[in-house]
Amino acid sequence: MGEVIHKRHKPLQVNPFKLSQPMGATLAFLGIDGCMPLMHGGQGCTSFTKVFFTRHFCEPIAIQTTAVTDAIAVLDGGNYSIVESVKNITKKVTPSLIGLHTTGLPETKGDDIRGVAAQIDYPLIYVNTPDYEGSFESGWALTCKALIEQLVESTETIDDNKLILLPHISLQPIEVEKIKEFIEGFGFNVFVLPDLSTSLDGHLGDKQAALSSGGITVAEIRRLADAGLVITVGDSMQGCATVLQKKNSEMRHQHFSHLQGLEATDALAALLLTETGFSGPPLPVARWRQRMQDAMLDSHFSLGQTRFLVAAEPDHIAGICQSLYDAGGKVTLAISTIDSPQLEKIKAEKVLVGDLEDAEQMADDYDLIVGNFHCEALAHRLHKGLVLRGFPNWEQVGNPLKNDVLYEGGAYFLFECANAATEMRGRQTG
């Protein structure tokens, strides 16, 4: 763990890579089958989010807006816009749930979305996600918490074979699926909230859907409280587990800061072995662990010569830095979108809350960047290596199927970083 620097003196973000809370809330609602996200704010906020996710996932994205203008916000407070939007949505489609979340304009005005929600006779979840606070990661976590508080039914019964997985936002759909399958290999019946693994995983559907297709169902969310064990991945999700345990005090909770790298995956496997009493892991798991160990050896030489900058959400940074550290890579600089307790534990020499202006000013500290699409121009300008990770990635196809977690994904990630570092050095000496 390195020096944590909290840069708070800057009055604005310059060349930001940070994403907003409403966008995180939208993505969370897209992990529920048949859900319609309804963004309460200006039409441009929703249009941008729709285009943003469409480009990243290469899929049509279902989302609606209350289309609040500054005049409506002042004169009406936006209440009428919400009610009319719900009426218009339900005239055309029949969502299983409407996910109402806010933006900066109605939050500044102080709209009472809880009061409005109580007046609407349709399944609706509300969550306050002002875009002047938090980030992508916190928007997802707040929405998950709201889903649990407003939908999950309390119970006192326990099903020890039932397990709930609460993943952080930076896990791509295939990563959620791989974690789910890993746990199921030990005999558990796993439910994921929110679950992108069957909604935005890049599958070819029968036709373009007007609603989110795939993901956990509303009925399944209502019945989550009888699970014997809940596993959170990412520090941003711990509050969600606390709320879930209030629905059933007998439910147990195990937390993982991330599931990247050998040590973290070993810890998950050890937990599942203890819970099940298995004498050893399933054979495919043991085989992938051996491959992961070999990948660490094979990539060590290239990674050990490379200084890394990692720019991402806090929970994502933690996993990437640990994976590189385990294989001998040196993360000299990690830049987070927001502050988080996670930053105190990250395996990096310097950790700060900042933007890509900070990255440019500290360009002498690193050789290769691991970050989202917004880092690409910086890497080209500074002649740095680049491994694209996180949201958004508009340059490459196949984002939903990029896997960096557990033994299998960890091996792939190390190979990609090592190859990128070798290619970078080849360009510099050529």
Beta strands, then each sheet from edge to edge (+ up, - down):
strand 1: 3-5
strand 2: 35-40
strand 3: 64-65
strand 4: 97-102
strand 5: 124-127
strand 6: 159-167
strand 7: 189-192
strand 8: 227-233
strand 9: 252-256
strand 10: 307-312
strand 11: 330-336
strand 12: 350-353
strand 13: 368-371
strand 14: 385-388
sheet 1: 1+ 12+ 11+ 10+ 13+ 14+
sheet 2: 3+ 2+ 4+ 5+
sheet 3: 7+ 6+ 8+ 9+
end
